[in-house]
Amino acid sequence: MDGSRKLISPGQTPLLDTDVLRSFIAIAENGSFTRAASQVFRTPSALSMQIKGLEEMLGERLFVREARQVRLTPGGETLLGYGRRLIKLNEEAVARFLLPPLAGTVRLGTPDDVGTRILPRVLTRFARSHSAVQVDVVTSTSAQILGQLDAGNLDLVLVTVGNTDIDATRGEIVHTEPMVWAGLRGGIARERTPLPIALANHGCAWRAMALDALDGAGIDYRIAYVSEHCAAQAAAMQADLAIAPFPLSMIEPPLQRIDALAGLPTLGDYHVAMVRRHSGDAALDALAGHVAETFRERRA
């Protein structure tokens, strides 16, 4: 591609072919035309022709071909984001007309930290595909919402699973990531003795992981702040009053990961499990599918 842009008159903008977009996404995710070909049931040469046509239409090279793999160009990275959204929107539009209409209520329970990260995306998608279904959301600790599920008050719950607390075999693990120590960038809380930490109440997987690690390492600490809301724990760190165990993906400036800086013990991974009541409810199954898909996209 020479990088030049064609001037297109209004109403003459070419449309992206969803079949070609699926091939493009498969190549990007696999890093290989050969592996992508088996996934989309085409030959590598057919995929090459599709990508060549797509590059000519957009006037930009999308892949850099190397000895054993292909990687996206900056333009390819941009198209990948658009492509995933277009494919998903296409699926939602078709489902709106072809899937049987659903109504009723689904009751969802989630811890504060999990809900903050995925609920906006999940609820937006679910509303598009099942607009007649009401979703009631309850936020509380993992132990409490699991108890509400067992009591029949909730239909679907997301629970955080650490080392010893909740039985992960009850549900489906939909997310896994490292739990690390976090604190204010340039702060001094990590240098204090005893070490001030901000935690949730008893029953929190993050709390159990942190205390087990500190006790095992023989580190003197005091629980300085307690809150069930991760935003309050972040506030204590931002004020440089404490450090806290935090999921890696939730650490944002002015906070930073401080494991190595403070010589703190590793915490390992924590998981999010999705547990539902056993029924063939189509609305419940649809919401569970949106939850699992949203976590898959976050990992990607």
PyMOL commands that set and color helices and strands:
alter all, ss='L'
color gray80, all
select helices_A, chain A and resi 18-30+33-40+44-58+74-98+112-129+142-150+168-170+189-191+205-217+230-238+248-250+259-262+282-299
alter helices_A, ss='H'
color red, helices_A
select strands_A, chain A and resi 63-65+70-72+104-110+133-139+156-161+172-184+195-199+221-226+244-247+255-257+269-276
alter strands_A, ss='S'
color yellow, strands_A
deselect
rebuild
show_as cartoon
